[in-house]
Amino acid sequence: MYTSSFLPKRENNQLVFGIRAVIEAIKSGQEMESVYIQRGLRGELFHELRELMNEYQLSAQLVPVEKLNRLTAKNHQGVVAFISPITYQQIEDIIPAIYEKGETPLILVLDGITDVRNMGAIARTAACSGVHALVVPIKGSAQINPDTIKTSAGALYTLPVCRHDNLQKVARFLQASGLQLVACTEKTEELLYTPDYTAPTAIIMGSEDDGISDELIRISDHLAKIPLFGQIESLNVSVSAGVILYEAVRQRIQAK
């Protein structure tokens, strides 16, 4: 018998456990935030799950059974999943819609932001500054969970979030769609005030530890540095996002 447990409130990630329960959740169109599978799991039903995940382009983390036991004390059969509290969207659908409305795209790409509170704070600032969408990687990104939603002050319910497996491919698509890529990084002497943000723009932010990936740095149209003074060498990434986003806001207001 396959069972599942759902948390009733919208702001909670819904927990599903058991192979059949996860299969049915995927088939019903539920958006999966994360799927955990016990290492070495075998069997016909598990094969059905993997085939379905491949069809829906879902990824899973292979973990020891101890991790699954910490997630739930019930009979999980080696599979535990969390249903996302938001519905992810496709950037390929969003960009044309922005142009059709006569607006100038402002997109925020988050490369490797893994802290849920930073993610939430960035989303809140992005929503307040007129960002049209967030783009995050499927792997190596903070989960959208109750803490993220709370920190965003609910912004993640209204701001489109696009999740993709290859940020470099997304970046190329944005460039082909007429957007300039502005990478916020310390690996430049160009200050954040130099780029013209009145043009269609995608701003890229990286993690505080690793920064933006070299692949994204190489294809960016501008590298933008926030000037720092004093003995502290860096800003929190959510603060950095606010600084550069509101430079874009300032320029766009002055251009009207």
C-alpha positions as CSV (number, residue, x, y, z in Angstrom):
1,M,0.0,0.0,0.0
2,Y,1.3,3.4,-1.0
3,T,0.7,6.4,1.3
4,S,1.4,10.1,1.2
5,S,1.3,12.9,3.6
6,F,0.3,16.5,2.7
7,L,0.8,19.6,4.7
8,P,-2.4,21.6,4.4
9,K,-1.2,25.2,4.3
10,R,-0.2,26.9,1.0
11,E,3.0,28.2,2.5
12,N,4.3,24.8,3.4
13,N,6.1,22.5,1.0
14,Q,3.9,19.4,0.7
15,L,5.7,16.2,1.5
16,V,5.0,13.1,-0.5
17,F,6.5,9.7,0.2
18,G,6.3,6.3,-1.4
19,I,7.0,5.4,-5.0
20,R,3.4,5.2,-6.2
21,A,2.5,8.4,-4.3
22,V,5.3,10.3,-6.0
23,I,4.4,8.9,-9.4
24,E,0.8,10.0,-9.1
25,A,1.8,13.4,-7.8
26,I,4.0,13.9,-10.9
27,K,1.2,12.6,-13.2
28,S,-1.3,15.0,-11.7
29,G,0.9,18.0,-12.7
30,Q,2.3,18.8,-9.3
31,E,5.4,21.0,-9.4
32,M,8.3,19.1,-7.7
33,E,10.7,21.2,-5.6
34,S,13.0,18.3,-4.9
35,V,13.0,14.5,-5.1
36,Y,15.2,12.3,-2.9
37,I,15.8,8.7,-3.8
38,Q,17.6,6.1,-1.8
39,R,20.9,5.0,-3.3
40,G,20.8,1.6,-4.9
41,L,17.0,1.5,-5.2
42,R,15.8,-1.1,-7.7
43,G,12.5,-2.6,-9.0
44,E,9.9,-2.3,-11.6
45,L,7.9,0.4,-9.9
46,F,11.1,2.4,-9.3
47,H,11.9,2.0,-13.0
48,E,8.5,3.5,-13.8
49,L,9.3,6.5,-11.6
50,R,12.6,7.1,-13.3
51,E,11.0,6.9,-16.7
52,L,8.4,9.4,-15.7
53,M,10.9,11.8,-14.2
54,N,12.9,11.7,-17.4
55,E,9.7,12.4,-19.4
56,Y,9.0,15.5,-17.2
57,Q,12.7,16.5,-17.0
58,L,12.8,16.1,-13.3
59,S,16.1,15.5,-11.4
60,A,16.6,13.7,-8.1
61,Q,19.2,13.5,-5.4
62,L,20.5,10.1,-4.5
63,V,20.8,9.9,-0.7
64,P,21.4,7.4,2.0
65,V,18.4,5.9,3.6
66,E,19.2,7.7,6.9
67,K,18.4,11.1,5.2
68,L,15.0,9.8,4.1
69,N,14.3,8.5,7.6
70,R,15.0,12.0,8.9
71,L,12.5,13.5,6.5
72,T,9.7,11.1,7.5
73,A,9.3,8.2,9.9
74,K,6.6,6.6,7.6
75,N,7.2,3.8,5.1
76,H,8.8,5.9,2.3
77,Q,10.0,3.0,0.2
78,G,13.1,4.8,-0.7
79,V,11.5,7.9,-2.2
80,V,10.5,11.2,-0.7
81,A,9.5,14.3,-2.6
82,F,8.5,17.9,-1.8
83,I,5.9,19.7,-3.9
84,S,6.8,23.3,-4.6
85,P,4.5,26.0,-3.1
86,I,4.9,27.9,-6.4
87,T,4.6,27.1,-10.1
88,Y,7.7,27.5,-12.1
89,Q,7.5,29.2,-15.5
90,Q,9.5,29.2,-18.7
91,I,11.7,32.2,-19.6
92,E,11.0,31.4,-23.3
93,D,7.4,32.3,-22.7
94,I,8.0,35.3,-20.5
95,I,10.3,37.4,-22.7
96,P,8.0,37.6,-25.7
97,A,5.1,38.5,-23.4
98,I,7.2,41.4,-21.9
99,Y,7.9,42.8,-25.3
100,E,4.3,42.4,-26.4
101,K,3.2,44.6,-23.5
102,G,5.6,47.3,-24.7
103,E,7.9,46.9,-21.6
104,T,11.7,46.7,-21.4
105,P,12.7,43.4,-19.9
106,L,14.6,43.3,-16.6
107,I,15.5,39.8,-15.6
108,L,17.5,38.6,-12.6
109,V,19.6,35.4,-13.0
110,L,20.8,33.8,-9.7
111,D,23.8,31.5,-10.2
112,G,24.4,29.3,-7.1
113,I,22.4,31.2,-4.5
114,T,21.8,28.4,-2.0
115,D,20.7,30.2,1.2
116,V,16.9,30.3,1.4
117,R,16.8,33.6,3.2
118,N,19.1,35.3,0.7
119,M,16.8,33.9,-2.0
120,G,13.7,35.3,-0.3
121,A,15.3,38.7,0.3
122,I,16.4,38.9,-3.3
123,A,13.0,38.0,-4.5
124,R,11.4,40.7,-2.4
125,T,13.8,43.3,-3.7
126,A,13.3,42.1,-7.3
127,A,9.5,42.4,-7.0
128,C,9.8,45.9,-5.6
129,S,12.2,47.0,-8.3
130,G,10.2,45.9,-11.3
131,V,12.1,42.7,-12.2
132,H,10.0,40.7,-14.6
133,A,11.3,37.2,-13.6
134,L,13.9,35.3,-11.6
135,V,16.0,32.6,-13.3
136,V,17.6,29.9,-11.2
137,P,19.3,26.6,-11.9
138,I,17.6,23.3,-11.2
139,K,20.6,22.1,-9.2
140,G,22.6,24.2,-6.8
141,S,19.9,26.7,-5.9
142,A,18.0,27.4,-2.7
143,Q,14.7,25.6,-2.3
144,I,11.5,27.5,-2.4
145,N,10.2,26.5,1.0
146,P,8.3,28.2,3.9
147,D,11.4,30.1,5.0
148,T,12.0,31.4,1.5
149,I,8.4,32.5,1.0
150,K,8.3,34.2,4.4
151,T,11.6,36.1,3.8
152,S,10.2,37.2,0.4
153,A,7.2,38.7,2.1
154,G,5.1,36.7,-0.3
155,A,6.8,38.1,-3.4
156,L,7.5,34.6,-4.7
157,Y,3.8,34.1,-5.1
158,T,3.7,37.0,-7.6
159,L,7.1,37.1,-9.2
160,P,7.7,34.6,-12.0
161,V,10.5,32.1,-11.2
162,C,12.0,30.1,-14.0
163,R,14.1,27.0,-13.3
164,H,16.5,25.6,-15.9
165,D,19.1,22.9,-16.0
166,N,21.6,25.1,-18.0
167,L,22.0,28.8,-17.2
168,Q,24.5,29.3,-20.0
169,K,21.9,28.1,-22.5
170,V,19.4,30.5,-20.9
171,A,21.9,33.3,-21.1
172,R,22.4,32.7,-24.8
173,F,18.6,32.7,-25.3
174,L,18.4,36.1,-23.5
175,Q,21.1,37.6,-25.6
176,A,19.4,36.3,-28.8
177,S,16.2,37.9,-27.5
178,G,17.9,41.3,-27.4
179,L,18.9,41.4,-23.7
180,Q,22.4,42.5,-22.5
181,L,24.0,40.4,-19.8
182,V,25.4,42.3,-16.9
183,A,27.4,40.1,-14.5
184,C,27.8,41.6,-11.0
185,T,31.3,40.5,-10.1
186,E,34.5,41.8,-8.5
187,K,36.5,40.4,-11.4
188,T,36.5,43.8,-13.2
189,E,37.4,47.4,-12.8
190,E,34.1,48.6,-14.5
191,L,31.7,50.0,-11.9
192,L,28.0,49.1,-11.8
193,Y,27.1,52.6,-13.0
194,T,28.6,52.1,-16.4
195,P,26.1,49.8,-18.2
196,D,23.0,51.3,-19.7
197,Y,20.2,49.6,-17.8
198,T,17.5,51.4,-19.8
199,A,18.2,48.7,-22.5
200,P,16.7,45.2,-22.1
201,T,18.8,43.7,-19.4
202,A,19.5,40.5,-17.5
203,I,21.5,41.0,-14.3
204,I,23.5,38.0,-13.1
205,M,24.3,37.5,-9.4
206,G,26.5,34.7,-8.0
207,S,27.0,33.2,-4.6
208,E,29.1,34.9,-2.0
209,D,31.5,32.0,-1.9
210,D,32.0,31.1,-5.5
211,G,30.6,34.0,-7.4
212,I,29.3,33.7,-11.0
213,S,30.5,30.7,-13.0
214,D,33.3,31.3,-15.5
215,E,31.1,30.3,-18.4
216,L,28.6,33.0,-17.6
217,I,31.4,35.6,-17.0
218,R,32.9,34.8,-20.4
219,I,29.6,35.4,-22.4
220,S,28.4,38.5,-20.4
221,D,28.2,41.8,-22.2
222,H,29.3,43.8,-19.1
223,L,31.0,43.0,-15.9
224,A,29.9,45.4,-13.1
225,K,31.6,46.0,-9.8
226,I,30.1,47.5,-6.7
227,P,32.6,50.0,-5.2
228,L,33.6,49.0,-1.6
229,F,35.3,51.0,1.0
230,G,36.7,50.1,4.4
231,Q,37.9,46.7,5.6
232,I,35.0,44.5,4.8
233,E,35.6,42.9,1.4
234,S,32.1,42.0,0.2
235,L,28.4,42.7,0.7
236,N,25.8,40.1,1.4
237,V,24.4,38.9,-2.0
238,S,20.9,40.1,-1.3
239,V,22.2,43.6,-0.5
240,S,24.4,43.5,-3.7
241,A,21.3,42.6,-5.7
242,G,19.4,45.6,-4.2
243,V,22.3,48.0,-5.0
244,I,22.5,47.0,-8.7
245,L,18.8,46.7,-9.2
246,Y,18.1,50.1,-7.9
247,E,20.8,51.6,-10.1
248,A,18.7,50.1,-13.0
249,V,15.6,51.7,-11.5
250,R,17.3,55.1,-11.2
251,Q,18.4,55.0,-14.8
252,R,15.0,53.9,-16.0
253,I,13.2,56.6,-14.0
254,Q,15.6,59.3,-15.3
255,A,15.1,58.1,-18.9
256,K,11.3,58.6,-18.8
